[in-house]
Amino acid sequence: MTSEALDIYSLIGFLGTACIIGAYAYLTYRDDPNPYILHGTNLMGAALLTISLLVHTNWPSLVLEGFWAAIAIFGLVKAGRRRTKTVETPS
């Protein structure tokens, strides 16, 4: 095990990890989670981890983050469409 200091890209990766773990905890603890917070935080986490993985390449993890980001974007689009329908058809 080496004792070298973490570089900025590793710190960015840890911040991304914190975002994804935080989003999962938010989903678990909230009865009705806000999809913009949930998917936005997941997307931010995937983006930050991708930055880290572009420097410290780990191909399986990089592919995972691509899918994670795509699912988060899909969730944001779906939430946006649902919100638009709600605004267009008031009860």
Secondary structure as the mmCIF struct_conf table of DSSP 4:
data_model
#
loop_
_struct_conf.conf_type_id
_struct_conf.id
_struct_conf.beg_label_comp_id
_struct_conf.beg_label_asym_id
_struct_conf.beg_label_seq_id
_struct_conf.end_label_comp_id
_struct_conf.end_label_asym_id
_struct_conf.end_label_seq_id
HELX_LH_PP_P HELX_LH_PP_P1 GLU A 4 ASP A 7
HELX_RH_AL_P HELX_RH_AL_P1 ILE A 8 TYR A 29
BEND BEND1 ASP A 31 ASP A 32
HELX_RH_AL_P HELX_RH_AL_P2 PRO A 35 VAL A 55
BEND BEND2 HIS A 56 HIS A 56
HELX_RH_AL_P HELX_RH_AL_P3 TRP A 59 GLU A 88
BEND BEND3 THR A 89 THR A 89
#
